[in-house]
Amino acid sequence: MQSIKPKKSLVDETYEILVEAICLREFEPGERLNQDEIAARLNISRQPVNSAIAILKADNLVEDTGRRGVIVAPIDPDMSSSIYEYRMVIEPMAVELAARHLPQTARSEADAILKEGREAVERADMRALLQSDRCFHEMIYGWSRNLVIQKSMQVTWNHLRRDMAEVLRDPSRSAPIWDEHAEIVDALLSGDTTGAADLMRDHLRNAHERNSRPGDGSSTG
């Protein structure tokens, strides 16, 4: 029997819609967010829009500029570098923890996500590419059974998606990422924990370099 999931509040739903629009560049960096227009497009009142925007401010995804009102925050290279520095410590550790707690369904879970990612590449579907990439890394966090890792990465992932979306304007550049994901999984499930952690570290280092050079024909992480 499945548990009943609590229904999301209107503020939560509005926040998720706005985050998705920001990450997919439907709202460009520096673009002003007009609360009245957003409320009209979503067929809701201004109150949940204002509350959602307040959360976006706390997440550093939008900025209050005074006369211009609220704008989408620019993509900050320093923030991106800090996130990748953090990931290069945390995610190899998550791999090492995951090795201790692998579920019996690990192979089927991984294969399903790898399949989704490769199919998203073939379809050149940016939304699906971003979602499948996140699912891959969240799978590793879940296997680690470390709640702090899972929670901390939830906070940073929206900034990561903004970086990725910039690179994925050319979806053909994302194909190699799924080869790297597969190598990490194969090493982890074969019992090579150290190798899997090293592959994750290399994967993240390469991803940061690629995202820092969006015109070089490479991919995201």
C-alpha positions as CSV (number, residue, x, y, z in Angstrom):
1,M,0.0,0.0,0.0
2,Q,1.4,3.4,-1.0
3,S,1.4,6.3,1.5
4,I,-0.6,9.4,0.7
5,K,1.7,12.3,-0.2
6,P,0.7,15.7,1.2
7,K,-0.5,18.1,-1.5
8,K,1.8,20.9,-2.3
9,S,0.8,24.4,-1.3
10,L,0.1,27.0,-4.0
11,V,3.2,28.8,-2.9
12,D,5.3,25.7,-3.4
13,E,3.8,25.0,-6.8
14,T,4.4,28.6,-7.9
15,Y,8.0,28.4,-6.6
16,E,8.7,25.2,-8.6
17,I,7.2,26.7,-11.8
18,L,9.4,29.8,-11.4
19,V,12.5,27.8,-10.6
20,E,11.9,25.7,-13.7
21,A,11.4,28.8,-15.9
22,I,14.6,30.4,-14.5
23,C,16.7,27.2,-14.9
24,L,15.4,26.6,-18.5
25,R,16.2,30.2,-19.4
26,E,12.5,31.0,-20.0
27,F,13.5,34.0,-17.8
28,E,16.9,35.2,-18.8
29,P,19.5,36.5,-16.3
30,G,18.8,40.2,-15.6
31,E,15.2,39.9,-16.8
32,R,12.6,41.6,-14.6
33,L,9.9,39.5,-13.1
34,N,6.5,41.2,-13.2
35,Q,4.4,39.8,-10.4
36,D,1.1,40.8,-12.0
37,E,2.0,39.2,-15.3
38,I,3.1,36.0,-13.6
39,A,0.0,35.8,-11.5
40,A,-2.2,36.3,-14.6
41,R,-0.3,33.6,-16.6
42,L,-0.7,31.2,-13.7
43,N,-4.3,32.2,-13.0
44,I,-3.6,32.9,-9.4
45,S,-3.5,35.9,-7.1
46,R,-0.3,38.0,-6.4
47,Q,0.1,36.6,-2.9
48,P,1.5,33.2,-3.7
49,V,3.7,34.8,-6.4
50,N,5.1,37.3,-4.0
51,S,5.7,34.5,-1.4
52,A,7.5,32.3,-4.0
53,I,9.7,35.2,-5.1
54,A,10.7,35.8,-1.5
55,I,11.9,32.2,-1.4
56,L,13.7,32.7,-4.7
57,K,15.5,35.7,-3.2
58,A,16.6,33.6,-0.2
59,D,18.0,31.0,-2.7
60,N,19.9,33.8,-4.6
61,L,18.0,33.0,-7.8
62,V,16.5,36.5,-8.0
63,E,17.5,40.0,-6.8
64,D,15.7,43.1,-5.7
65,T,17.0,46.0,-7.6
66,G,14.8,48.8,-6.2
67,R,13.5,50.8,-9.1
68,R,13.4,47.9,-11.5
69,G,11.9,45.6,-8.9
70,V,12.9,41.9,-9.0
71,I,15.2,40.5,-11.6
72,V,16.6,37.1,-12.3
73,A,20.0,36.9,-10.7
74,P,23.0,36.8,-13.1
75,I,24.9,33.4,-13.2
76,D,27.8,33.9,-10.8
77,P,31.0,32.2,-11.8
78,D,32.3,32.4,-8.2
79,M,29.1,30.6,-7.0
80,S,29.5,27.9,-9.7
81,S,33.2,27.4,-8.7
82,S,32.3,27.1,-5.0
83,I,29.6,24.6,-5.7
84,Y,31.9,22.4,-7.8
85,E,34.6,22.6,-5.1
86,Y,32.0,21.4,-2.6
87,R,30.7,18.6,-4.9
88,M,34.3,17.3,-5.5
89,V,34.5,16.7,-1.8
90,I,30.9,15.5,-1.0
91,E,30.0,13.4,-4.0
92,P,33.1,11.0,-4.0
93,M,32.2,10.5,-0.3
94,A,28.6,9.8,-1.2
95,V,29.9,7.1,-3.6
96,E,32.0,5.6,-0.8
97,L,29.0,5.5,1.5
98,A,26.8,4.2,-1.3
99,A,29.1,1.2,-1.6
100,R,28.1,0.1,1.9
101,H,24.4,0.4,1.4
102,L,23.7,-0.6,-2.2
103,P,20.2,-1.9,-2.6
104,Q,19.5,-5.2,-4.4
105,T,17.8,-3.1,-7.1
106,A,20.9,-0.9,-7.7
107,R,21.7,-2.2,-11.2
108,S,18.1,-1.9,-12.5
109,E,17.8,1.6,-10.9
110,A,21.0,2.7,-12.6
111,D,20.2,1.2,-15.9
112,A,16.8,2.9,-16.0
113,I,18.3,6.3,-15.4
114,L,21.2,5.8,-17.8
115,K,18.6,4.8,-20.5
116,E,16.5,7.9,-19.8
117,G,19.6,10.1,-20.1
118,R,20.8,8.6,-23.4
119,E,17.2,8.9,-24.8
120,A,17.1,12.5,-23.7
121,V,20.3,13.1,-25.6
122,E,18.9,11.5,-28.7
123,R,15.7,13.7,-28.5
124,A,17.8,16.8,-27.8
125,D,15.3,17.4,-24.9
126,M,16.9,20.0,-22.5
127,R,14.2,19.6,-19.8
128,A,14.7,15.8,-19.8
129,L,18.5,16.1,-19.9
130,L,18.5,18.3,-16.8
131,Q,16.0,16.0,-15.0
132,S,17.8,12.8,-15.8
133,D,21.2,14.2,-14.8
134,R,19.8,15.3,-11.5
135,C,18.2,11.8,-11.0
136,F,21.5,10.1,-11.6
137,H,23.3,12.1,-8.9
138,E,20.3,11.9,-6.5
139,M,20.4,8.2,-6.9
140,I,23.9,8.2,-5.5
141,Y,22.9,10.5,-2.7
142,G,20.0,8.2,-1.8
143,W,22.3,5.1,-1.8
144,S,24.6,6.9,0.6
145,R,21.8,7.1,3.1
146,N,23.3,10.3,4.4
147,L,20.5,12.8,5.0
148,V,22.9,15.8,5.2
149,I,24.3,15.1,1.8
150,Q,20.8,14.7,0.3
151,K,19.6,17.9,1.9
152,S,22.6,20.1,1.1
153,M,22.6,19.1,-2.5
154,Q,18.9,19.9,-2.9
155,V,19.8,23.5,-2.0
156,T,22.5,23.8,-4.6
157,W,21.0,21.9,-7.5
158,N,19.0,24.8,-9.0
159,H,22.2,26.8,-9.4
160,L,23.8,23.8,-11.1
161,R,20.8,23.5,-13.5
162,R,21.3,27.1,-14.6
163,D,24.9,26.4,-15.5
164,M,23.9,23.2,-17.3
165,A,21.1,24.8,-19.3
166,E,23.6,27.3,-20.7
167,V,25.8,24.5,-22.1
168,L,22.9,22.4,-23.2
169,R,21.7,24.9,-25.7
170,D,23.7,22.5,-28.0
171,P,22.3,19.2,-26.7
172,S,24.8,17.1,-28.8
173,R,27.5,18.2,-26.3
174,S,25.8,16.3,-23.4
175,A,26.3,12.7,-24.8
176,P,29.7,12.0,-23.2
177,I,28.4,12.7,-19.8
178,W,26.4,9.5,-19.9
179,D,29.5,7.4,-20.7
180,E,31.0,8.9,-17.5
181,H,27.9,8.1,-15.5
182,A,28.0,4.6,-16.7
183,E,31.6,4.2,-15.8
184,I,30.9,5.4,-12.2
185,V,28.1,2.9,-11.9
186,D,30.1,0.0,-13.3
187,A,33.0,0.6,-10.9
188,L,30.7,1.0,-7.9
189,L,28.6,-2.1,-8.6
190,S,31.7,-4.2,-9.4
191,G,33.1,-3.4,-5.9
192,D,35.8,-0.9,-7.0
193,T,34.8,1.7,-4.5
194,T,38.0,3.7,-4.7
195,G,37.9,3.7,-8.5
196,A,34.2,4.8,-8.5
197,A,35.0,7.7,-6.1
198,D,38.0,8.7,-8.3
199,L,35.8,8.6,-11.4
200,M,33.2,10.7,-9.7
201,R,35.8,13.3,-8.7
202,D,37.2,13.4,-12.3
203,H,33.7,13.6,-13.7
204,L,32.9,16.7,-11.6
205,R,36.3,18.3,-12.3
206,N,35.7,17.8,-16.0
207,A,32.1,19.1,-15.8
208,H,33.2,22.3,-14.1
209,E,35.9,22.9,-16.8
210,R,33.3,22.2,-19.5
211,N,30.7,24.5,-18.0
212,S,33.3,27.2,-17.6
213,R,34.0,27.0,-21.4
214,P,30.5,26.8,-22.9
215,G,31.8,27.1,-26.5
216,D,34.3,24.3,-26.6
217,G,32.0,21.5,-27.7
218,S,31.8,19.7,-24.3
219,S,29.1,18.7,-21.9
220,T,27.7,19.2,-18.4
221,G,27.8,17.1,-15.2
